[in-house]
Amino acid sequence: MLTLHTAELLVPGPGSAPVPGGAVLVEGDRIARTGPYADLAASHPHARCRRWPGVLTPGLLVRGADELLERTYYPDDPYEVAELGTEPVTGEAALAELRMTEARWGHSARRGTQKLLARGVTAVTGRFAIAAVRTAVVRSGLTVLPPAAAQAGVPASLDPFAGRDAAEEAFHGVLEPGAPARFAVFAAADPAELLERGATSCVATVIGGRLLHRRR
């Protein structure tokens, strides 16, 4: 099936010319074509169309996912909120009190990966030692890359723009024919506004051609 994703602005990648009213044509798990929506819609009239507000960009990269998913616990909302609150639990002492098991780490990691997808993240760096966490990451569809060198003064964060000077620095890959269909859409006019508004402005996240997050 062909699916045409279009937004007010398409940014194919760092250094690429933005395309107002641009679109990405997806076939299976790959990008078939990119360009102005009018052109792609005319040449593929039977493609399913998804219209999004804002800017469509490559998916984002988050560094230090092992810290985020194996040394951070995400409380189960609403069942644990009264006891633990809504904020992630970190620190050896606090985690020791939770008596973490591998199964519990796996459940936490699933909640963590959902938070990443909701921020337009499609790739992470890290090396996972807990089998249940590895399984959760694989099932999420996120691409796992080798650990990246830590950036001085920038702790691991769910925010892919942490320590970045431009939104484009967090892009993973380029949107072009033949590339994996991994991209995100944000409620922002352009990359500059995206950096200002943050990754929580994510409207949709697509990995392998599948819509894995959509803002309700």
Rosetta blueprint (number, residue, H / E / L):
1 M L
2 L E
3 T E
4 L E
5 H E
6 T E
7 A L
8 E L
9 L E
10 L E
11 V L
12 P L
13 G L
14 P L
15 G L
16 S L
17 A L
18 P L
19 V E
20 P E
21 G L
22 G E
23 A E
24 V E
25 L E
26 V E
27 E E
28 G L
29 D L
30 R E
31 I E
32 A E
33 R E
34 T E
35 G E
36 P E
37 Y H
38 A H
39 D H
40 L H
41 A H
42 A H
43 S H
44 H L
45 P L
46 H L
47 A L
48 R E
49 C E
50 R E
51 R E
52 W L
53 P L
54 G L
55 V E
56 L E
57 T E
58 P E
59 G L
60 L E
61 L E
62 V E
63 R L
64 G L
65 A H
66 D H
67 E H
68 L H
69 L H
70 E H
71 R L
72 T E
73 Y E
74 Y L
75 P L
76 D L
77 D L
78 P L
79 Y L
80 E L
81 V H
82 A H
83 E H
84 L H
85 G L
86 T L
87 E L
88 P L
89 V E
90 T E
91 G L
92 E H
93 A H
94 A H
95 L H
96 A H
97 E H
98 L L
99 R L
100 M L
101 T L
102 E H
103 A H
104 R H
105 W H
106 G H
107 H H
108 S H
109 A H
110 R H
111 R H
112 G H
113 T H
114 Q H
115 K H
116 L H
117 L H
118 A L
119 R L
120 G L
121 V E
122 T E
123 A E
124 V E
125 T E
126 G L
127 R L
128 F L
129 A L
130 I L
131 A H
132 A H
133 V H
134 R H
135 T H
136 A H
137 V H
138 V H
139 R H
140 S H
141 G L
142 L L
143 T E
144 V E
145 L E
146 P L
147 P L
148 A L
149 A L
150 A L
151 Q L
152 A L
153 G L
154 V L
155 P L
156 A L
157 S L
158 L L
159 D L
160 P L
161 F L
162 A L
163 G L
164 R L
165 D L
166 A L
167 A H
168 E H
169 E H
170 A H
171 F E
172 H L
173 G L
174 V L
175 L L
176 E L
177 P L
178 G L
179 A L
180 P E
181 A L
182 R L
183 F E
184 A E
185 V E
186 F E
187 A L
188 A L
189 A L
190 D L
191 P H
192 A H
193 E H
194 L H
195 L H
196 E H
197 R H
198 G L
199 A H
200 T H
201 S H
202 C E
203 V E
204 A E
205 T E
206 V E
207 I E
208 G L
209 G L
210 R E
211 L E
212 L E
213 H E
214 R E
215 R L
216 R L
